[in-house]
Amino acid sequence: MATLPQPLPDGARVVRCPACQGDSLYHASNPYRPFCGERCKNIDFGAWASESFRMPTEAPPDDAPYGDPRLQQ
């Protein structure tokens, strides 16, 4: 978790880091925004690259024809 500069630059906001939930400076001076630092940004990128972020889907059974079985008659 990075140390926030005091006073904050003009137009800067303090937001919650999506990875560690700590304070993060949301401003052009933070190249890792919205993350607090390089480590948190890399952790998030690693999860994305390994496809850990997925949306649940309702897959048809293996024996069903392709497409949405509710639309087939």
Contact map, one row per residue, 1 for C-alpha under 8 A:
1110000000000000000101110000000000011000000000000000000000000000000000000
1111000000000000000000110000000000011000000000000000000000000000000000000
1111100000000000000000000000000000000000000000000000000000000000000000000
0111110100000000000000111000000000000000000000000000000000000000000000000
0011111110000000000000000000000000000000000000000000000000000000000000000
0001111100000000000000000000000000000000000000000000000000000000000000000
0000111110000000000000000000000000000000000000000000000000000000000000000
0001111111011000000000000000000000000000000000000000000000000000000000000
0000101111110000000000000010000000000000000000000000000000000000000000000
0000000111110000000000000000000000000000000000000000000000000000000000000
0000000011111000000000000010000000000000000000000000000000000000000000000
0000000111111100000000001110000000000000000000000000000000000000000000000
0000000100111110000000001110000000000000000000000000000000000000000000000
0000000000011111000000111100000000000000000000000000000000000000000000000
0000000000001111100000111100000001000000000000000000000000000000000000000
0000000000000111110011110000000001000000000000000000000000000000000000000
0000000000000011111111110000000001110001000000000000000000000000000000000
0000000000000001111110000000000001100000000000000000000000000000000000000
0000000000000000111110000000000000100001101100000000000000000000000000000
1000000000000000111111000000000000000001000000000000000000000000000000000
0000000000000001111111100000000000000000000000000000000000000000000000000
1000000000000001100111110000000000010000000000000000000000000000000000000
1101000000000111100011111000000000010000000000000000000000000000000000000
1101000000000111100001111100000011110000000000000000000000000000000000000
0001000000011110000000111110010011010000000000000000000000000000000000000
0000000000011110000000011111010011000000000000000000000000000000000000000
0000000010111000000000001111110010000000000000000000000000000000000000000
0000000000000000000000000111111010000000000000000000000000000000000000000
0000000000000000000000000011111000000000000000000000000000000000000000000
0000000000000000000000001111111110010000000000000000000000000000000000000
0000000000000000000000000001111110000000000000000000000000000000000000000
0000000000000000000000000000011111111100100000000000000000000000000000000
0000000000000000000000011111011111111000000000000000000000000000000000000
0000000000000011110000011100000111110000000000000000000000000000000000000
0000000000000000111000010000000111111101100000000000000000000000000000000
1100000000000000100001111000010111111101100000000000000000000000000000000
1100000000000000000000000000000110111111100000000000000000000000000000000
0000000000000000000000000000000100111111110000000000000000000000000000000
0000000000000000000000000000000000001111111000000000000000000000000000000
0000000000000000101100000000000000111111111100000000000000000000000000000
0000000000000000001000000000000100111111111110000000000000000000000000000
0000000000000000000000000000000000000111111111000000000000000000000000000
0000000000000000001000000000000000000011111111100000000000000000000000000
0000000000000000001000000000000000000001111111110000000000000000000000000
0000000000000000000000000000000000000000111111111000000000000000000000000
0000000000000000000000000000000000000000011111111100000000000000000000000
0000000000000000000000000000000000000000001111111111100000000000000000000
0000000000000000000000000000000000000000000111111111100000000000000000000
0000000000000000000000000000000000000000000011111111000000000000000000000
0000000000000000000000000000000000000000000001111111000000000000000000000
0000000000000000000000000000000000000000000000111111110000000000000000000
0000000000000000000000000000000000000000000000111111110000000000000000000
0000000000000000000000000000000000000000000000110011111000000000000000000
0000000000000000000000000000000000000000000000000011111100000000000000000
0000000000000000000000000000000000000000000000000000111110000000000000000
0000000000000000000000000000000000000000000000000000011111000000000000000
0000000000000000000000000000000000000000000000000000001111100000000000000
0000000000000000000000000000000000000000000000000000000111110000000000000
0000000000000000000000000000000000000000000000000000000011111000000000000
0000000000000000000000000000000000000000000000000000000001111101010110000
0000000000000000000000000000000000000000000000000000000000111111000000000
0000000000000000000000000000000000000000000000000000000000011111000000000
0000000000000000000000000000000000000000000000000000000000001111100000000
0000000000000000000000000000000000000000000000000000000000011111110010000
0000000000000000000000000000000000000000000000000000000000000011111010000
0000000000000000000000000000000000000000000000000000000000010001111110000
0000000000000000000000000000000000000000000000000000000000000000111110000
0000000000000000000000000000000000000000000000000000000000010000011111110
0000000000000000000000000000000000000000000000000000000000010001111111110
0000000000000000000000000000000000000000000000000000000000000000000111111
0000000000000000000000000000000000000000000000000000000000000000000111111
0000000000000000000000000000000000000000000000000000000000000000000111111
0000000000000000000000000000000000000000000000000000000000000000000001111
